[in-house]
Structures are given as C-alpha cells and as structure tokens.
C-alpha cells in the first residue's frame, strides 16, 4: 500500500542548527490530603552589599497590619506566618552599616497561600519600589499608600532594570533569565547578587526614575531608567569585573548568523569554532548541508531581539537565546540556546550546544491510499501519530554511528501502536 506521511512539525535541511528538541510529561492525580497545608512564610536578606546586621525589619500589608522582626548578623530575616496579611505587602529594613544609617524598602504585589516567599530588601528593591509607586517608598510605607500597587508596573520596572544590568550580570557569570533582584535568594558574602550590590549604586528620584552608577568610578555619570516612557531604549551600565568575559563581540556574530539565515545561505566557516557541535552536527557536517530553509510555504528567520542568557567564565562560553519564526507570519516556532565561544584572540565564534546526541519527537499525519493495508490504517483513512527519532551522533569520536531519524513506532489516535519498520528522512 501507499502511505503519505505529512509532517506538521518543522522540517528543513538546516534542522541541525535550528530545531530544538522538545518533550512532555504527565502526572497522575492523587487523593486530597486531609491535613491543611501550612501557612505561607516570608524570608529574605537585608543588605547594601554589606549585610544590614541586626536590622529592624517591618512588614506591612495593604490594610495597615504590621509585624516586626530582627535580622541576624548576616542580614537574614524571616516571618513564620504571613497568611493573615493582604497583598500588596511592603517591607522596611532599618539599620546601620559602617556608621551610616539606612532605611530601605521592598514590595510584593501578590503572594501564594502556602510555602515560603523570598523577598529581599536592598538598594535595588528600594529603587524598584520607588518606580512602581511613583513616590518615595518611605512615604508610601508610612501612609499605607501602596494598596493599589500595579503588578504590571513592577514587572516593567524589573525588565528595564535587568536590561540595563544585563552586561554586568553576564560578566559576573549570573543567569539573567534566572535572576530576580527582589526575590532571588542570595547571601551577603560578596558573591552573586551581593557582588552586584557591591559594585553598582542604585538610587531613585522623587518621581521614581532609577539611577545606576559604577561605585568604583570617579565619574558622576548615571544610567537613568524612567517609568513614564514605555518605548525608552534602556542604556546598559558596564561595570568592570575582574576576569570577566567581554561580551561586546557577540552581537556582530549573531547578526551575521541571522543575516545568513535570512538569505538562505550558510555563514562563512570563519564564524565557527573548530569544536562546534549542535545537536549532533559538527562544523564540517553543517557546512556541507543545503542551506535552504524552505519547508513548503514556510520560510524561517531568527528574531533580531535575541538575548545573551548566561556566560561560563571558566570555558569562555556564553549562551544566546534565539527565537525561530516564520517570515510570512512572524509566528514563533521554537526557542534555542546557541553557544558562542571566545577564542584565544578574543574573537567570538559559534560553538553550538555540544550535544552529540539528541532525542526528538515529531507530530505526523498519515493518509492511507490502498485497501490492502492490514494495519490500523484503512483505505482513505487519515490519522495522527508521533514519530520518535534520535538524530545526531551517538557519542564523541564515533562518527560511523550516526542515527538519522530511527523510528521506534507510531501511536495513532485510536490508541494502538504500529511499527512500519521504515526510516523517515527529513526533507
């Protein structure tokens, strides 16, 4: 019989570069416990870089209900039960560090009903709170004028601040996708976020505009982040970090990759690290592929709004988050992380994900054209299924063992599984 296989996923000759593997999972249900969940707790760190040792930390909710505690020598504080407090919630930490008095605030616009909430109080949270509320946080705290704090404004303020700090955070080896300046856990030990507080001065004016300054610089030049202009292009602050990678050359490299993809050509081999490996495809294999990105009427492109997500200082490798789209509709198809590596000449090159073996599942549709079929498909039937494939090289230094779309079986929508024993070719 004749069977047509129509792939509803993405097929292209550059799949080894552009297709990211995906997977899913399910979970079973369970009977509800008769024991009620514990009430939510709240903890965090009060620090300016140095810990605000023994600071008085006060919690206040939108109804004016308050509770207080004292931070330990490392600025750590906690409230064991905040279930009775109505968000938005503000924290105020009052303490002295090296003879200077500080009064800093933080804001929480929503809270879970159980589990632990982490909320820090730092100069960064003070600035974010000021921009969200549009006034001095201490005034809003005293007069309980934060009950209508807009979560969207807080998220926008965080996004702008993270954009301004991106290069500095990457230079410190921090994952910019994982860091939240208000809620990420850290210790006042001169590493991680505490290192950021040691190097960057955060402040906000009476209108909530955030100012950033390199603490070690003799210049009074600030990077200013305004709340009112949503279209504002945020300038990045670059703080010197000892031993850090210089990420400035990455943009030109990724722009070259995007330009090549948009023109359906391969980037020049000089843009590839000799150790390039992406989903089982080496530099040599990639350069020998047909660069066409055609898949029926779909033409692919890489969104120009990419982001450097994290850097590994030890290996000189950074990972850039790229979004693959169709040119015709700008529909986002998938996200991939492309590794780039700085060589001994300080030149950035494509490095891939160093994955020698990749699992991929692909949705398929099947149409039977013959009545002679004895399997689950009958003449003229049309069913959906799933092809399980293992493209790529099985291991390092074993190029003779390359698995190109090895089928395990097809699961049809009637629940049965049938193995045709064939190899499906991408195309």
C-alpha positions as CSV (number, residue, x, y, z in Angstrom):
1,X,0.0,0.0,0.0
2,X,1.0,3.6,-0.3
3,X,1.1,5.8,2.8
4,X,1.7,9.6,2.7
5,X,3.5,11.0,5.7
6,X,2.7,14.7,6.3
7,X,4.9,16.2,9.0
8,X,3.2,19.0,10.9
9,X,6.4,19.9,12.7
10,X,9.4,21.8,11.2
11,X,11.5,20.1,8.5
12,X,14.4,21.8,6.9
13,X,17.9,21.0,5.7
14,X,19.2,23.2,8.5
15,X,17.4,21.4,11.2
16,X,20.6,20.5,13.0
17,X,21.2,24.2,13.5
18,X,17.7,25.4,14.2
19,X,15.5,22.7,15.6
20,X,15.5,22.3,19.4
21,X,14.3,19.1,20.9
22,X,11.1,19.1,23.0
23,X,9.4,16.7,25.3
24,X,6.5,16.5,27.6
25,X,5.3,14.5,30.5
26,X,2.2,13.9,32.5
27,X,1.3,13.2,36.0
28,X,-1.3,11.2,37.8
29,X,-3.8,12.5,40.3
30,X,-3.9,11.7,43.9
31,X,-6.4,11.9,46.7
32,X,-6.6,15.2,48.5
33,X,-4.8,15.3,51.9
34,X,-7.0,15.8,55.0
35,X,-4.2,17.8,56.5
36,X,-4.4,21.5,55.5
37,X,-1.2,23.0,54.0
38,X,1.0,25.1,56.3
39,X,0.5,28.9,56.1
40,X,3.0,30.9,53.9
41,X,6.2,32.2,55.4
42,X,8.4,35.1,54.3
43,X,12.1,35.4,54.4
44,X,14.9,37.4,52.8
45,X,18.2,39.3,53.2
46,X,18.6,43.0,54.1
47,X,21.9,44.2,52.6
48,X,23.5,47.1,50.8
49,X,26.3,44.9,49.6
50,X,27.4,44.5,53.2
51,X,24.8,42.9,55.4
52,X,22.5,45.1,57.4
53,X,23.3,43.2,60.6
54,X,20.6,43.3,63.3
55,X,18.4,45.5,61.2
56,X,14.8,46.0,62.3
57,X,12.5,44.6,59.5
58,X,8.9,45.6,59.5
59,X,6.2,44.0,57.3
60,X,3.0,46.0,56.5
61,X,0.1,44.9,54.4
62,X,-2.4,47.0,52.4
63,X,-4.8,47.2,55.4
64,X,-2.1,48.6,57.6
65,X,-1.5,45.4,59.6
66,X,2.2,45.2,60.7
67,X,4.7,42.7,62.1
68,X,8.3,43.2,63.0
69,X,11.4,41.0,63.4
70,X,15.2,41.5,63.7
71,X,17.7,40.4,61.1
72,X,20.7,38.3,62.2
73,X,24.4,39.2,61.8
74,X,24.3,38.3,58.1
75,X,21.1,40.3,57.4
76,X,18.9,37.3,57.2
77,X,15.3,37.7,58.5
78,X,12.1,35.7,58.4
79,X,8.4,35.8,59.3
80,X,7.0,32.4,60.1
81,X,3.3,33.1,59.2
82,X,2.2,35.8,56.7
83,X,-1.1,34.1,55.9
84,X,-3.1,36.8,57.5
85,X,-1.5,39.7,55.6
86,X,-3.3,41.1,52.5
87,X,-1.1,41.9,49.5
88,X,0.3,44.2,48.3
89,X,2.8,43.9,51.1
90,X,5.8,46.2,51.9
91,X,8.9,45.6,53.9
92,X,11.1,48.2,55.5
93,X,14.6,47.4,56.9
94,X,16.2,50.0,59.2
95,X,19.8,49.5,60.2
96,X,23.4,50.9,60.3
97,X,26.3,49.8,58.2
98,X,29.8,51.2,58.9
99,X,28.3,54.1,60.8
100,X,25.8,55.1,58.1
101,X,22.0,54.7,58.7
102,X,19.8,53.1,56.1
103,X,16.1,52.8,55.6
104,X,15.2,50.5,52.6
105,X,12.0,49.1,51.3
106,X,10.7,46.2,49.1
107,X,7.3,45.4,47.6
108,X,5.3,42.3,47.0
109,X,2.1,42.6,44.9
110,X,0.8,39.1,45.3
111,X,1.6,36.1,47.5
112,X,0.9,32.3,47.4
113,X,-1.3,30.8,50.1
114,X,1.4,28.3,51.2
115,X,5.1,27.7,51.1
116,X,8.0,30.2,51.5
117,X,8.1,33.6,49.9
118,X,11.6,35.2,49.4
119,X,11.7,39.0,49.4
120,X,14.9,40.9,49.9
121,X,15.5,44.5,51.0
122,X,18.3,46.2,49.2
123,X,19.1,49.5,47.4
124,X,17.9,47.7,44.2
125,X,14.5,46.8,45.7
126,X,14.2,50.4,47.1
127,X,14.7,51.7,43.5
128,X,12.2,49.3,42.0
129,X,9.6,50.1,44.7
130,X,10.0,53.8,44.0
131,X,9.5,53.4,40.3
132,X,6.5,51.1,40.8
133,X,4.8,53.5,43.2
134,X,6.0,56.8,41.7
135,X,6.9,58.3,45.0
136,X,9.3,57.9,47.9
137,X,8.8,54.3,49.3
138,X,9.2,55.5,52.9
139,X,6.2,57.9,52.5
140,X,4.1,55.2,50.9
141,X,5.0,52.9,53.7
142,X,4.2,55.3,56.5
143,X,0.9,56.3,55.0
144,X,0.0,52.9,53.7
145,X,-0.3,54.2,50.1
146,X,0.8,51.1,48.3
147,X,-2.5,49.1,48.3
148,X,-3.1,49.8,44.6
149,X,0.5,48.9,43.5
150,X,0.3,47.8,39.9
151,X,2.0,44.4,39.3
152,X,2.4,45.3,35.6
153,X,4.4,48.4,36.6
154,X,6.6,46.4,38.9
155,X,7.3,43.8,36.2
156,X,8.1,46.6,33.7
157,X,10.5,48.2,36.2
158,X,12.2,44.9,36.7
159,X,12.5,44.3,33.0
160,X,14.0,47.7,32.3
161,X,16.5,47.4,35.2
162,X,17.5,43.9,34.1
163,X,18.1,45.2,30.6
164,X,20.3,47.9,31.9
165,X,22.3,45.5,34.1
166,X,22.5,42.7,31.5
167,X,26.1,43.0,30.5
168,X,27.2,43.5,34.1
169,X,25.3,40.4,35.3
170,X,26.7,38.3,32.5
171,X,30.2,39.5,33.3
172,X,29.6,38.2,36.8
173,X,28.5,34.8,35.5
174,X,24.9,35.3,36.5
175,X,22.0,33.8,34.5
176,X,19.9,36.9,33.5
177,X,16.9,34.7,33.0
178,X,17.0,33.3,36.5
179,X,17.8,36.4,38.5
180,X,15.1,38.5,40.1
181,X,16.5,41.4,42.0
182,X,13.7,41.3,44.5
183,X,13.0,37.6,45.1
184,X,16.2,35.6,44.2
185,X,17.9,34.1,47.2
186,X,21.4,35.2,47.9
187,X,23.8,35.7,50.8
188,X,25.7,38.9,51.8
189,X,29.0,37.2,51.1
190,X,30.4,39.3,48.2
191,X,29.3,36.8,45.5
192,X,26.3,36.6,43.1
193,X,23.8,39.4,43.7
194,X,25.7,40.7,46.7
195,X,28.7,41.3,44.3
196,X,26.3,43.4,42.2
197,X,25.3,45.4,45.2
198,X,29.0,46.0,46.0
199,X,29.7,47.3,42.5
200,X,26.6,49.2,41.4
201,X,25.0,52.1,43.2
202,X,21.1,52.2,43.0
203,X,19.0,55.2,43.7
204,X,15.7,56.8,42.6
205,X,14.5,60.3,42.5
206,X,11.1,61.6,43.8
207,X,9.4,60.6,40.5
208,X,10.7,57.1,40.7
209,X,13.4,57.3,37.9
210,X,16.1,54.8,38.7
211,X,19.7,55.8,38.6
212,X,22.6,53.4,38.3
213,X,26.3,54.2,38.8
214,X,29.5,52.3,39.0
215,X,30.7,52.6,42.6
216,X,34.3,52.4,41.7
217,X,34.1,55.1,39.0
218,X,35.2,58.7,39.8
219,X,32.6,59.9,37.3
220,X,29.1,61.1,38.3
221,X,27.6,59.7,35.1
222,X,24.4,57.7,35.7
223,X,22.3,55.4,33.7
224,X,18.8,56.6,34.2
225,X,15.7,54.4,33.8
226,X,12.4,56.3,33.5
227,X,9.0,54.8,34.2
228,X,6.8,57.0,32.0
229,X,8.3,56.2,28.6
230,X,7.4,52.6,27.7
231,X,9.3,52.9,24.4
232,X,12.5,54.1,26.1
233,X,15.7,52.4,24.9
234,X,17.5,51.5,28.1
235,X,21.2,52.1,28.2
236,X,23.4,49.4,29.7
237,X,25.7,50.1,32.6
238,X,29.1,48.4,32.2
239,X,30.9,47.7,35.5
240,X,34.4,46.4,35.5
241,X,34.5,42.8,36.8
242,X,37.9,41.2,37.3
243,X,38.5,38.3,35.0
244,X,35.1,38.7,33.2
245,X,34.4,38.0,29.6
246,X,34.0,40.9,27.2
247,X,30.6,40.1,25.5
248,X,30.6,43.1,23.1
249,X,31.7,41.0,20.1
250,X,28.7,38.6,20.4
251,X,26.2,40.9,18.7
252,X,28.2,41.1,15.5
253,X,28.5,37.3,15.4
254,X,24.8,36.6,16.0
255,X,23.8,39.4,13.5
256,X,26.0,37.5,10.9
257,X,24.1,34.3,11.6
258,X,20.7,36.0,11.3
259,X,21.8,37.6,8.1
260,X,22.8,34.3,6.6
261,X,19.6,32.5,7.7
262,X,17.5,35.3,6.2
263,X,19.3,34.9,2.9
264,X,19.2,31.1,2.9
265,X,22.9,30.8,3.0
266,X,25.5,29.3,5.3
267,X,27.6,31.6,7.4
268,X,31.3,31.7,6.5
269,X,33.3,28.9,8.1
270,X,35.4,31.5,9.9
271,X,32.5,32.2,12.2
272,X,32.6,28.7,13.6
273,X,34.7,27.4,16.4
274,X,36.6,24.2,15.4
275,X,34.8,22.4,18.2
276,X,31.3,23.5,17.1
277,X,28.7,20.8,17.8
278,X,25.0,21.5,17.7
279,X,22.5,18.6,18.2
280,X,24.9,16.1,16.8
281,X,26.1,18.2,13.8
282,X,29.8,19.2,13.6
283,X,31.2,22.3,11.8
284,X,32.1,20.1,8.8
285,X,28.7,18.5,8.6
286,X,26.9,21.8,8.9
287,X,28.9,23.5,6.2
288,X,28.2,20.6,3.8
289,X,24.4,20.9,4.2
290,X,22.0,22.6,1.9
291,X,21.4,26.0,3.4
292,X,17.8,26.2,2.1
293,X,15.3,26.8,4.9
294,X,12.3,26.0,2.7
295,X,9.5,23.9,4.2
296,X,6.5,24.1,1.9
297,X,5.3,27.7,2.1
298,X,7.2,28.4,5.3
299,X,10.4,30.3,5.4
300,X,12.3,30.6,8.6
301,X,14.0,33.6,10.2
302,X,15.7,34.3,13.6
303,X,14.2,37.1,15.6
304,X,16.6,40.0,15.9
305,X,15.6,40.6,19.5
306,X,17.9,37.9,20.9
307,X,19.3,37.8,24.4
308,X,22.6,36.6,26.0
309,X,21.3,34.4,28.7
310,X,24.4,33.3,30.6
311,X,28.2,33.0,30.4
312,X,30.6,30.5,31.7
313,X,33.8,32.3,32.7
314,X,35.8,29.1,33.0
315,X,35.2,27.9,29.4
316,X,34.8,31.4,27.7
317,X,31.4,30.3,26.5
318,X,28.1,32.3,26.5
319,X,24.7,31.1,25.5
320,X,22.4,33.2,23.3
321,X,18.6,32.7,23.4
322,X,17.3,32.7,19.8
323,X,13.7,32.5,18.7
324,X,12.9,30.9,15.4
325,X,10.0,32.3,13.4
326,X,8.3,32.1,10.0
327,X,8.9,35.1,7.7
328,X,5.4,35.1,6.5
329,X,3.6,35.4,9.7
330,X,6.2,36.0,12.4
331,X,4.8,33.1,14.3
332,X,7.3,31.9,17.0
333,X,8.1,28.2,16.3
334,X,10.7,27.4,18.9
335,X,13.5,28.7,21.1
336,X,17.1,27.5,21.0
337,X,20.2,28.3,23.0
338,X,23.2,28.8,20.8
339,X,26.6,28.6,22.5
340,X,29.3,31.1,21.4
341,X,32.9,30.9,22.4
342,X,35.7,33.4,22.7
343,X,38.9,32.1,21.3
344,X,42.5,32.9,22.3
345,X,42.4,36.0,20.0
346,X,39.3,37.3,21.9
347,X,37.1,36.6,18.8
348,X,33.6,35.2,19.4
349,X,32.6,32.2,17.3
350,X,29.6,29.8,17.0
351,X,30.1,26.9,19.4
352,X,26.7,25.2,19.5
353,X,25.3,23.2,22.4
354,X,27.9,20.5,22.5
355,X,25.2,17.9,22.4
356,X,26.4,14.8,20.5
357,X,23.1,13.0,20.6
358,X,19.6,14.4,20.5
359,X,16.1,13.0,21.1
360,X,13.2,14.5,19.2
361,X,9.5,13.6,18.9
362,X,7.7,14.8,15.8
363,X,3.9,15.0,15.2
364,X,2.8,13.4,11.9
365,X,-0.3,12.8,10.0
366,X,-0.9,9.6,7.9
367,X,-3.1,9.0,4.9
368,X,-3.7,5.5,3.5
369,X,-4.3,5.1,-0.3
370,X,-4.8,1.4,-0.5
371,X,-7.4,-1.1,0.7
372,X,-4.7,-3.8,1.1
373,X,-3.4,-2.4,4.3
374,X,-3.8,-4.9,7.3
375,X,-2.6,-2.4,9.9
376,X,-4.5,0.2,11.8
377,X,-4.9,2.4,8.7
378,X,-7.6,1.6,6.1
379,X,-8.1,2.9,2.6
380,X,-8.8,6.6,2.6
381,X,-8.3,6.9,6.4
382,X,-6.5,9.9,7.9
383,X,-4.9,9.6,11.3
384,X,-2.4,11.5,13.5
385,X,0.6,9.9,15.1
386,X,4.0,10.6,16.6
387,X,7.4,9.6,15.2
388,X,10.2,9.1,17.8
389,X,13.6,9.9,16.4
390,X,17.2,10.0,17.5
391,X,19.2,12.3,15.1
392,X,22.8,13.0,15.6
393,X,26.0,11.3,16.6
394,X,25.7,8.7,19.3
395,X,29.0,9.7,21.1
396,X,32.2,11.6,20.7
397,X,34.7,10.2,18.2
398,X,32.2,7.6,16.8
399,X,31.2,9.3,13.6
400,X,30.4,6.0,12.0
401,X,27.4,5.6,14.4
402,X,25.1,8.3,13.2
403,X,21.3,7.8,13.7
404,X,19.2,9.6,11.2
405,X,15.6,9.5,12.3
406,X,15.4,6.0,13.6
407,X,11.7,5.1,14.1
408,X,10.5,3.3,17.2
409,X,6.8,3.3,16.4
410,X,3.7,5.4,15.6
411,X,1.0,5.8,18.2
412,X,-2.3,6.5,16.4
413,X,-5.3,8.4,17.8
414,X,-7.2,5.1,18.3
415,X,-4.6,4.2,21.0
416,X,-2.8,1.4,19.1
417,X,0.9,1.3,18.2
418,X,2.2,0.1,14.9
419,X,5.8,-0.1,13.6
420,X,6.2,0.2,9.9
421,X,9.9,-0.6,10.2
422,X,11.0,2.3,7.9
423,X,13.4,5.1,8.2
424,X,11.8,8.6,7.8
425,X,14.0,11.2,6.1
426,X,13.9,14.8,7.0
427,X,13.3,17.0,3.9
